Amino acid sequence: MNIYESCPVLENEKFILRLFQNEDCDDLLKVYSDKNALPFFNSDNCDGDNFYYVTKERMTEAIGFWNMSYENGWFVRLSIVDKTVSTVIGTVELCLRVSEDEFNNMGILRVDVRSDYEQENELYDIFSLITPELEKMLGCKGVLTKAPIYAVERIKAIQKVGFTKSEHLLIGKTGYAYDGYWTIK
């Protein structure tokens, strides 16, 4: 399967994960303008973008960049739809890491959700839905995700999925070393 030719839709009892759409803009603005969610977004190696967007114009620009990135095979961003309220409550970003460090050929999994969804059960439902599909979707040998030490709900959720804290640092394109990564193989 090539995720950049045909992006699958994943679904469980609570959530649908599907390729983002321009129509998601208003819901996504609620995610990316949420100051309480901002500390949980992984912006490592993202050229200074912290994913804090407070205007519809800025959110529209970000969606345009996500679309270009998908078309070029750089990364894919999926919207997370809460089925109970038919609302986009966050995104999942996926890409294959090519590097000279311990994380070469691993899938990077970024999960951004509104702060009211930064809870163990909600995050577990999202991570347990996407993680088992990543090897097939990206052709990777394992998955890494970031969970800083203060992300206690996220850490509990990813541990339940099977992630373990990595002893290695992720080396960014500028040589900066990032901490806080968890892996599953």
Order of alpha helices (4+ residues) and beta strands (2+ residues): beta-beta-alpha-alpha-beta-beta-beta-alpha-alpha-beta-alpha-beta-beta-beta-beta
